[in-house]
Amino acid sequence: MGLPCGTYNYSYAKDMAILRTKTHWALFIALLILVFTAPLYCDNYLLGVANLMGITLIAAVGLNILLGYCGQLSIGHAGFIAVGAYTAAVLTGTFELPFLVGLICAGLMAGLVGLFFGIPSLKVKGFYLGIATIAAQFIIIWFINHLSITGGFTGIAVPYASIGGFVFDTEASQFYLIMTIAVLCVFFAKNLARTRIGRAFVAIRDNDLAAEVMGINLFYYKLLAFFIGCFLAGIAGSLLAHWIGFMNAEQFSISESILYIGMVIIGGMGSALGPILGVIFIRLLQQGMMFIAPMLESAFPALPAGFASGIAPMLFGVVIVLFLVLEPRGLSHRWMLFKASYRLWPFSY
């Protein structure tokens, strides 16, 4: 957060703190109270949308670390989410291991798979790396569909998450679990960007040749970015599996991977606020189209079959193009400009 006029940091520790003023702390506490009291005044539908946003946010934060901070393009993020989802499903459903064990193993398994498919980043980058990660998407889904332990094309049932005998079997209880992990992941990413690792990621993103000349180990940091990004994708996949209750490979299509890239672009790459704004914008857009499509079909019966339902992906594509042209730095940059203009408004005449 930016500091108001006349407020200064007098120590390195205060300068590195995320929340620096009493106003920051008050706004942060108010936001937490607003979020975690949502089950008291929201119905199951709104809680379900919030749960989906929380799970999506965790995966988007991982992709933002990989793409936004380190500059490594991944178009197979949904495949890594699938690795985490099926790892948790097998461990907790088939082998009846505790939820927390399945959660951590899901993240580790997705991270290890991400390490394997991140090896091409040492030789290629940009569009060519994107092609390599697309291959990861199809390879992962192929293995899921052809392994008997994953249920193959049929799918696999997943039990509710439980910790210490408490079962998260309602939207409200799952909301607290998902949002707690989502908040922790956002703070982890925010702090990571301010460490030596985060600065190395940014240096590689801006100019990997200059970073290597400065002594940054490209092999280590690129693979570390893939591991961290895919680890968070695996965590999101585990939560998704326990939230839905049934996994099928069709839930992790290439369009889902492109959707995550769109969220990071629209929200603003390389910022902690970007994934939050991108996830909220895209998920609300999807929910809005779910209401608009039936209205269009009833209002215009002469439209071809499936035309209204196909508006959502078309609109999503148009939104991405508009953001790339008009606001390439995303909603987070627009928010920073709004805050700056608001603070300087009395002195703009």
C-alpha positions in Angstrom: 0.0 0.0 0.0 1.1 3.6 -0.7 1.7 6.0 2.2 -0.3 9.2 2.6 1.4 12.5 2.1 3.6 13.4 5.1 4.0 9.9 6.3 7.5 8.4 6.2 9.2 5.1 7.1 12.0 5.6 9.6 13.3 2.0 9.7 14.0 -0.8 7.2 11.6 -3.1 9.0 8.8 -0.6 8.7 9.5 0.0 5.1 9.3 -3.7 4.4 6.1 -4.2 6.3 2.9 -4.8 4.3 0.7 -2.9 6.7 2.5 0.2 7.7 -0.1 2.6 9.2 -3.0 2.4 11.5 -5.3 3.1 8.5 -3.9 0.1 6.7 -4.4 -2.1 9.8 -8.0 -0.8 10.2 -8.9 -1.5 6.6 -7.3 -4.9 6.7 -9.2 -5.9 9.9 -12.4 -4.5 8.5 -11.9 -6.6 5.3 -11.2 -9.8 7.2 -14.4 -9.2 9.3 -16.4 -8.6 6.2 -15.1 -11.7 4.5 -15.3 -14.1 7.4 -18.8 -13.0 8.4 -20.1 -13.6 4.9 -21.8 -16.9 5.8 -24.0 -15.0 8.3 -25.8 -13.0 5.6 -25.1 -14.9 2.3 -27.1 -17.8 0.9 -25.6 -21.1 -0.4 -25.5 -19.8 -3.9 -23.4 -16.7 -3.1 -21.2 -18.8 -0.8 -20.7 -21.3 -3.6 -19.6 -18.5 -5.9 -17.2 -17.2 -3.2 -15.8 -20.7 -2.7 -15.1 -21.0 -6.4 -13.4 -17.6 -6.4 -11.3 -18.6 -3.4 -10.1 -21.8 -5.1 -9.5 -20.0 -8.4 -7.6 -17.3 -6.5 -5.1 -19.8 -5.1 -4.3 -21.2 -8.5 -4.2 -17.7 -10.1 -1.7 -16.5 -7.4 0.5 -19.5 -8.4 0.3 -18.6 -12.1 1.0 -14.9 -11.2 4.3 -16.0 -9.5 5.3 -18.0 -12.5 4.1 -15.6 -15.3 3.8 -12.2 -13.6 6.9 -12.2 -11.5 9.2 -14.7 -13.3 8.0 -14.2 -16.8 7.6 -17.9 -17.6 4.5 -18.5 -19.8 2.4 -21.6 -18.8 -0.7 -22.5 -20.9 -1.1 -25.8 -19.1 -2.0 -24.5 -15.6 -5.3 -26.5 -15.5 -3.3 -29.6 -16.0 -1.3 -29.0 -12.8 -4.5 -28.2 -10.9 -5.7 -31.6 -12.1 -2.6 -33.3 -10.7 -3.3 -31.8 -7.3 -7.0 -32.7 -7.5 -6.5 -36.3 -8.4 -3.6 -36.7 -5.9 -5.9 -35.6 -3.1 -8.8 -37.7 -4.5 -6.7 -40.9 -4.5 -5.0 -40.3 -1.2 -8.1 -39.3 0.8 -10.7 -41.4 -1.1 -8.9 -44.6 -2.1 -6.3 -44.8 0.7 -8.3 -42.9 3.3 -5.5 -40.6 4.4 -6.2 -37.4 6.4 -7.3 -34.3 4.4 -4.2 -32.3 5.5 -1.9 -35.1 4.3 -3.7 -35.2 0.9 -3.5 -31.4 0.7 0.2 -31.2 1.2 0.9 -34.2 -1.1 -1.3 -32.7 -3.8 0.8 -29.5 -3.7 4.1 -31.4 -3.7 3.0 -33.8 -6.5 1.9 -30.9 -8.7 5.1 -29.0 -7.9 7.3 -32.0 -8.9 5.3 -32.4 -12.2 5.8 -28.7 -12.7 9.5 -29.1 -12.2 9.6 -31.8 -14.9 7.7 -29.7 -17.5 9.6 -26.6 -16.4 12.9 -28.0 -17.7 12.3 -26.6 -21.3 12.3 -23.1 -19.8 16.1 -23.4 -19.5 16.4 -23.5 -23.3 13.2 -21.8 -24.7 11.0 -19.0 -23.6 7.9 -17.0 -24.6 5.8 -18.6 -27.3 7.9 -21.8 -27.5 7.7 -22.3 -23.7 3.9 -21.9 -24.0 3.8 -24.7 -26.6 5.8 -26.9 -24.2 3.3 -26.3 -21.3 0.4 -27.0 -23.7 2.0 -30.4 -24.2 2.0 -30.8 -20.4 -1.7 -30.1 -20.3 -2.5 -32.9 -22.8 0.0 -35.4 -21.4 -1.4 -35.0 -17.8 -5.0 -35.4 -19.0 -4.0 -38.5 -21.1 -2.5 -40.2 -18.0 -5.5 -39.3 -15.9 -7.9 -40.8 -18.4 -5.8 -44.0 -18.8 -4.9 -44.8 -15.2 -7.2 -47.1 -13.3 -6.4 -45.6 -9.9 -7.8 -42.2 -11.1 -11.1 -43.8 -12.3 -10.2 -43.3 -16.0 -12.8 -41.6 -18.2 -15.5 -42.3 -15.6 -14.0 -40.1 -12.8 -13.5 -40.6 -9.1 -15.5 -39.6 -6.0 -13.9 -37.5 -3.4 -14.9 -37.3 0.3 -15.5 -34.1 2.2 -12.5 -32.4 3.8 -12.2 -33.0 7.5 -9.7 -31.9 10.2 -9.7 -33.4 13.7 -13.1 -35.0 13.3 -14.8 -31.9 12.0 -16.2 -32.4 8.5 -16.5 -29.5 6.1 -19.7 -30.7 4.5 -21.6 -27.4 4.0 -20.9 -24.4 1.8 -20.4 -22.2 5.0 -17.8 -24.5 6.6 -16.0 -25.0 3.3 -16.0 -21.2 2.9 -14.0 -20.8 6.1 -11.5 -23.5 5.0 -11.0 -22.2 1.5 -10.8 -18.5 2.4 -8.3 -19.1 5.2 -6.0 -20.9 2.8 -6.6 -18.3 0.1 -5.6 -15.5 2.4 -2.5 -17.3 3.5 -1.5 -17.9 -0.1 -2.0 -14.2 -1.0 0.2 -13.1 1.9 2.8 -15.7 1.0 3.0 -14.4 -2.6 3.1 -10.8 -1.4 6.0 -11.5 0.9 7.8 -13.7 -1.6 7.9 -10.8 -4.1 9.7 -8.7 -1.5 12.5 -11.3 -0.8 15.7 -12.1 -2.6 13.8 -14.9 -4.5 11.1 -12.5 -5.7 13.7 -9.9 -6.9 15.5 -12.7 -8.7 12.2 -13.7 -10.4 11.6 -10.1 -11.5 15.2 -9.8 -12.8 14.7 -12.9 -14.9 11.4 -11.6 -16.2 12.8 -8.2 -17.2 16.1 -9.5 -18.8 17.3 -13.0 -18.2 20.6 -12.4 -19.9 21.4 -9.4 -17.6 20.2 -11.4 -14.6 22.6 -14.2 -15.5 25.5 -11.8 -15.8 24.7 -10.4 -12.4 25.1 -13.9 -11.0 21.5 -15.1 -10.8 21.3 -18.9 -11.3 18.6 -19.2 -14.1 18.4 -22.9 -13.8 17.6 -22.8 -10.1 15.2 -19.8 -10.1 13.2 -20.8 -13.1 12.6 -24.3 -11.8 11.8 -22.8 -8.4 9.2 -20.5 -10.0 7.6 -23.6 -11.7 7.6 -25.5 -8.4 6.0 -22.7 -6.4 3.4 -21.9 -9.0 2.5 -25.5 -9.6 2.5 -26.2 -5.8 -0.2 -23.6 -5.3 -2.1 -25.0 -8.3 -2.0 -28.4 -6.6 -3.4 -26.9 -3.4 -6.2 -25.3 -5.4 -6.8 -28.6 -7.1 -7.1 -30.4 -3.8 -9.6 -27.9 -2.4 -11.6 -28.1 -5.7 -11.8 -31.9 -5.5 -13.1 -31.8 -1.9 -15.5 -29.0 -2.7 -17.1 -30.6 -5.8 -17.0 -34.1 -4.5 -16.3 -35.8 -7.9 -13.5 -35.4 -10.3 -13.5 -35.9 -14.1 -10.7 -34.9 -16.5 -13.2 -32.9 -18.6 -13.1 -30.3 -15.8 -9.5 -29.4 -16.6 -9.7 -28.5 -20.3 -7.3 -26.2 -22.2 -9.9 -23.5 -22.1 -9.6 -23.5 -18.3 -5.8 -22.9 -18.7 -6.4 -20.0 -21.0 -9.0 -18.6 -18.6 -6.4 -18.5 -15.8 -4.0 -16.6 -18.1 -6.8 -14.1 -18.8 -7.4 -13.6 -15.1 -3.7 -12.7 -14.6 -3.6 -10.4 -17.6 -6.9 -8.6 -16.7 -6.0 -8.3 -13.0 -2.5 -7.1 -13.7 0.6 -9.3 -13.9 3.3 -9.0 -11.3 1.2 -7.5 -8.5 -0.3 -9.0 -5.4 -3.7 -7.3 -6.1 -3.8 -8.4 -9.8 -5.0 -12.0 -9.3 -7.6 -10.9 -6.8 -9.2 -8.4 -9.2 -8.8 -10.7 -12.2 -10.5 -13.6 -10.4 -13.4 -11.5 -9.2 -13.9 -9.8 -12.6 -13.9 -13.1 -14.6 -16.0 -15.2 -12.2 -18.6 -12.4 -11.9 -18.6 -12.1 -15.6 -19.3 -15.8 -15.9 -22.1 -15.7 -13.4 -23.6 -12.8 -15.1 -23.6 -14.6 -18.5 -25.3 -17.6 -16.8 -28.3 -15.3 -16.1 -28.2 -13.4 -19.4 -28.0 -16.4 -21.7 -31.5 -17.8 -20.8 -33.0 -14.3 -21.1 -31.6 -14.0 -24.6 -32.9 -17.4 -25.6 -36.4 -16.5 -24.4 -36.3 -13.0 -25.9 -34.9 -14.1 -29.3 -36.2 -17.6 -30.0 -35.1 -17.2 -33.6 -31.4 -17.4 -32.6 -29.6 -20.6 -33.5 -29.4 -23.3 -30.9 -26.5 -22.7 -28.5 -25.9 -19.2 -29.7 -26.7 -17.6 -26.3 -24.6 -20.1 -24.3 -21.7 -19.4 -26.7 -21.7 -15.7 -25.9 -19.7 -16.2 -22.7 -16.4 -17.4 -24.3 -16.8 -14.8 -27.1 -17.2 -12.1 -24.5 -14.2 -13.3 -22.6 -12.1 -13.1 -25.7 -13.3 -9.6 -26.4 -12.5 -8.5 -22.8 -9.0 -9.9 -23.0 -8.3 -8.1 -26.3 -9.7 -4.8 -24.9 -7.5 -5.0 -21.8 -4.4 -5.8 -23.9 -5.1 -2.8 -26.1 -6.5 -0.2 -23.6 -5.1 -1.3 -20.2 -2.2 -3.8 -20.7 -1.1 -3.4 -17.1 -4.5 -4.6 -15.8 -7.0 -3.6 -13.2 -4.4 -3.3 -10.5 -2.7 -0.5 -12.4 -6.0 1.3 -13.0 -6.6 1.0 -9.2 -3.2 2.6 -8.5 -4.0 5.5 -10.9 -7.3 6.0 -9.2 -5.8 6.2 -5.7 -3.1 8.6 -7.0 -5.6 10.8 -8.7 -7.8 10.8 -5.6 -5.0 11.8 -3.3 -3.9 14.6 -5.6 -7.4 15.8 -6.5 -7.3 18.9 -4.1 -4.0 20.0 -5.7 -4.9 19.4 -9.4 -6.3 22.9 -10.1 
